[in-house]
């Protein structure tokens, strides 16, 4: 994941972020992690903190959607970021009717996703690498995948944070087959 030092470097000299949004699949034992992050990130006491608990496997997408909505729907600048990792173009949550109550998750959903969309295996390579290395981390998984893509792109000199591509779509799947979808535009590196 992105380190505290990387976040600090990404902030403009003009001022730190004014919003901190965190999502977790964990219950109440993480009640103060948003507060605990304000100090190492150098965020002031006026920072608006949003903590979403028990989000399930789709929570990473939910957190990104909330951050996008906050940034777009407040007249004051929300985050002064000099070099974002990706530009969030569109975000939504979908609960298809009659989709069931549980998902198999992990590799099974990736295999079906790849098959139904006719994707080449390299399109889910970062996702499969992260799941192989860390297992199914639930809501945090999509954030690790974005970071994996960024690191791979830099290492291979691919030109963008999206493994050399300009556009991408992030999907997070959760209970009842809740789907978080985020359209991303890669940033030049």
Secondary structure as UniProt FT lines:
FT   HELIX           4..10
FT   TURN            13..14
FT   STRAND          19..23
FT   HELIX           28..30
FT   TURN            31..32
FT   HELIX           33..40
FT   TURN            41..42
FT   TURN            45..46
FT   STRAND          48..52
FT   HELIX           56..58
FT   HELIX           59..72
FT   STRAND          86..95
FT   TURN            97..98
FT   HELIX           106..117
FT   HELIX           121..124
FT   HELIX           125..134
FT   HELIX           138..140
FT   HELIX           141..156
FT   TURN            163..164
FT   STRAND          167..174
FT   HELIX           175..177
FT   STRAND          178..186
//
